[in-house]
Amino acid sequence: MEACNTYYYATRDPLGAAGDFTTAPEISQMFGELVGAAMADAWARASRPANVRYVELGPGRGTLASDALRVMRSAGLTPPVHFVETSETLRAAQKKAVPHASWHDRVEDLPGDGPLLVVANEFLDALPIRQHVGGIERRIVITAGQLAFDRDGEMVEASPARDQAVLALSERLVALGGVALIIDYGHERTAPGDTLQAVRRHGFTPVLANPGEQDLTSHVDFQWVGEIAREAGAFISGPAEQGSWLERLGIIARARMLANSAPERAAEIEAARARLCRPDQMGSLFKVLAIRSPEWPSPAGL
Ligand code: SAH
């Protein structure tokens, strides 16, 4: 999974209609704007520390960051920007959207001398997982020239790479101050199950097909992520469902404002709002969890 995704992200921009999948910030500017508003508000309630930084993990095309930074600027917050991104292709896209950003390969490489405002949308789901059946790790073998799984049964998933990223992030927030918004699809409670999935051209495909040519992800276990954060001494808020979180942050009012200033786009704006919020679309499957320093306030909407 690690090798496939490294190759996959290094060799294309997978986002949007012409690619394989569409993420929330690519659906509407409202998503990044509300993230920016929540961050600016948390920063204001933390007494506006001057040395704060904006950090994004796996920023895609940089769309979320540029929408969030625009709103933060109007609230008097203009932080330096740090991106954790391994794909050179996507780094180039991010540089167009946010030219003054700095790039890092890992959370561990982020600067360590001031509070962090961190956003990770659809980042943890892309990190590699392991699956176990009856305590034995499930492996991929080659049978008659085809990739195949070596065992089936009730699956328990673990993701050491994800755990390490959450731990490193939580330790930083405790030591430096700040808050992280983790947004991803997944479940609120730990449960067994096979959640590995592959997506190509906006549809599901068999996970072992087309290695390196389709997006491999798994659902995030938010209970487990929260436990790692708390173990590191951080506080958590949520998880909340994405739809109700966006509504509490004011997406309905924001959609109305945008539609009033561009009436010819009203139907498109309403369709985007529905896609982000409705329980039968992204509203319920996607969850939002805040990890924060005990000295920082709980971000709005959670
Ligand atoms: N947050 C963006 C993109 C999500 S796609 C959005 O919402 O549109 C996943 C992102 O994580 C891509 O930018 C991908 O290149 C990056 N990524 C995947 N694995 C990574 C890893 N191990 N380290 C750093 N970035 C990674």
Boltz pocket constraint, residues with backbone or C-beta under 6 A from the ligand:
constraints:
  - pocket:
      binder: B
      contacts: [[A, 5], [A, 9], [A, 15], [A, 23], [A, 24], [A, 25], [A, 26], [A, 57], [A, 58], [A, 59], [A, 60], [A, 61], [A, 64], [A, 84], [A, 85], [A, 86], [A, 87], [A, 90], [A, 104], [A, 105], [A, 120], [A, 121], [A, 122], [A, 123], [A, 126], [A, 127]]
      max_distance: 6.0
